[in-house]
Amino acid sequence: MNQEFSSILLETAVTELSRLPGVGRKTALRLALHILRQDESTGVALGEAIVNMRRGVKYCSVCHNISETEMCPLCSSSTRDKSTVCVVESVKDVMIFENTRQYNGLYHVLGGVISPMDGIGPDQLQIASLVDRVKAGDVEEVILALSATMEGETTNFYIYRQLGTLPVKITQLARGVSVGNEIEYTDEITLGRSLINRTLFADSFNSR
Amino acid sequence: MNQEFSSILLETAVTELSRLPGVGRKTALRLALHILRQDESTGVALGEAIVNMRRGVKYCSVCHNISETEMCPLCSSSTRDKSTVCVVESVKDVMIFENTRQYNGLYHVLGGVISPMDGIGPDQLQIASLVDRVKAGDVEEVILALSATMEGETTNFYIYRQLGTLPVKITQLARGVSVGNEIEYTDEITLGRSLINRTLFADSFNSR
């Protein structure tokens, strides 16, 4: 559909909006016309927030999480436990773990998982920098917190091999029945793992 | 969900993006992280396009279509037929009619249709300015091109009454079977109208 725009400014905005994931040209036009119907200040605030974010947000030189400074607030915090590093796939996963409020260590953002199908090998990920970080000494435990998928497990194993000779404890997230899920609808592999790794019942209310 | 953002710039962008229609906080975060993964120039271009559009786009003083100048390119064009005015609901409808390449007159954008349910009365629409435009003299035909809904028909009738005493021809879009549609799935009212308003078969290929 080749739209007839009476404004080159509108056309440019529609073109840029349609580059967003899941936004086609029709949706982009709908968004642009919505922005035009709003107050000028609202539309300007949106545009400026995007520019400021893209210009201002960098990546932490230690954990590769997004940051506005050379080192992110987590890595430079004096209250976080620097001996534990949780290896996650993405910036979003850091937010998700932070939301649990159950973790006080640091992170290491890989930027993805090994996936030959998508052409992603270990070199495209922040694995070498993780090894360097462990070699530097302070890290006592590396928690592998990648997705429980084939690619995640492959990446876990690759990292395990890379860190193998270093004096560091390597753990992974517990596999088990999701809280709120019915046994009937839990797959057999998960159930098997949850049996093997069963925990003391008393611990489940003591740890709250 | 109260996300833990490690960057105030990211948080601001997510907040602004989540004001868009159909964009929740989760989608806004997905969009923001996508923008961060792209080249800096791509993200900045998006933000600046939105700011420039919102600041630069005004409404035509004659037809109320969007315009970058006091009078839009259509109204100020010397090749358009100024004696015909097509009354449409929105800026988007102007684009849709322009895309048909079947119309060479001018437009009048109402900004909606009369809808008591949504609290939209004639005063919130550009109906008075349409009447003024017709009173000014040059207009010979007003084409009512609103949606074939209850609200559209009500608005058509209201405009018809307002223009009633003025020396102007008032027409409306033909109602009939949609091109490509099967008779079996066309509703009875439309079929009835398409019988009453049947046209000469020869005209259907002569007019192409």
Interface residues (C-beta under 8 A of the other chain):
Chain A: M1 N2 Q3 E4 F5 S6 S7 I8 L9 L10 T12 A13 T15 E16 L17 R19 L20 P21 L29 R30 L31 A32 L33 H34 I35 L36 E40 T42 G43 V44 A45 L46 G47 E48 A49 I50 V51 N52 M53 R54 R55 G56 V57 N65 I66 S67 E68 C72 P73 L74 S90 V91 K92 V94 M95 E98 N99
Chain B: M1 N2 Q3 E4 F5 S6 S7 I8 L9 L10 T12 A13 T15 E16 L17 R19 L20 P21 L29 R30 L31 A32 L33 H34 I35 L36 Q38 E40 T42 G43 V44 A45 L46 G47 E48 A49 I50 V51 N52 M53 R54 R55 G56 V57 N65 I66 S67 E68 C72 P73 L74 S90 V91 K92 V94 M95 E98 N99
